[in-house]
Amino acid sequence: MAGRKKTISKTAETLAKALTFVSAGIEEGKETYKAHCRIVNGYIVTFNGTMCVGHPIEENELASVCPHIPTLISAINKSGKKLSMAVNDKGNLQVTGENIRAIVPCVSADQMPPVMPDMKIAELSDAIKDGFKVLLPLVAEDADRIHEMSILLRANSMVAVNGQVMFEYWHGIDLPPGLSIFKNAAKTIATTPEKLEGFGWNGRSTVTFWFEGGAFIQTALGEGHWPDVDGVFAKTVGEPADLPPGFFDGIEAVASFSADGGVVFDADKVRSGYANYGPDGPVYGATYDVPGLVGKHVFSVKHLKLAKPVCAKIDYWSDDERALFFGPVANGETMPKIRGVIMKRKS
């Protein structure tokens, strides 16, 4: 028998939506403030040390307290068709629902950092979210160098690198230069369903992404210098051409037979890494027919797979040490929004 659909009041639904949005800015098990929220200027706000997340709110009962977000979300989601909230004599929040009464622990406002968003200075669109989604697979959660654990957001484009592969996405929006957006912030922004509509910057260390309806995500910027990404593209001289049919099918087919994680392009076929070949010929491995393939170079399977979702043309045959590739051209467009380079292996 199918379970009965959970019903909650409109007030609870609206509040739960706001709390769920700002929960992206909390970290359980860390400092006290990182799991609580504060209410200021009509916003419910969380801050985890690097990312501040806020959503408009109307519930005045919360204005004098800083409740524990996960507990408050749980209480509201179980409130049923009725919801009321009040601060008890111990300074905690009492949540009363249709059949439930719950106490939500709170902390005092002086325990919460007074972080606020940057004022909106430019318009944005969901092209930023689209670009983040494309570039995120290249970005590390943690690394020693800033360019490996962030996305470089700048005027008209954004860039990500992982040491051997680089993607650039054209968003076409005039923004300040050299903004290093950490992976967690980029991922949170990319997966937020609300439409992006504004950008704020304090001129130094933070930027704010404003969403339709007034919600925001502010993030600290990464510190450190990026390599000359434009110079890399300028020095990559190959001429990408359309992929022969079966190009990525062949790579997928032989990948598991490669002893070193590489694939070799031969005339009309792709084969597993050259390390599988001994002095008397193939010891073990696999080949896959790809008519029209030009033989010459060795690539990392891992790097080619990163490019697969966005690659429509590639220069895999020239003697340049980097393979330049372009993404598809969308309907109504004259140029691809994506370009990138992949380092070739030494054969």
Order of alpha helices (4+ residues) and beta strands (2+ residues): alpha-beta-beta-beta-beta-alpha-beta-beta-beta-beta-beta-alpha-beta-beta-beta-beta-alpha-beta-beta-beta-alpha-beta-alpha-beta-beta-beta-beta-beta-beta-alpha-beta-beta-beta
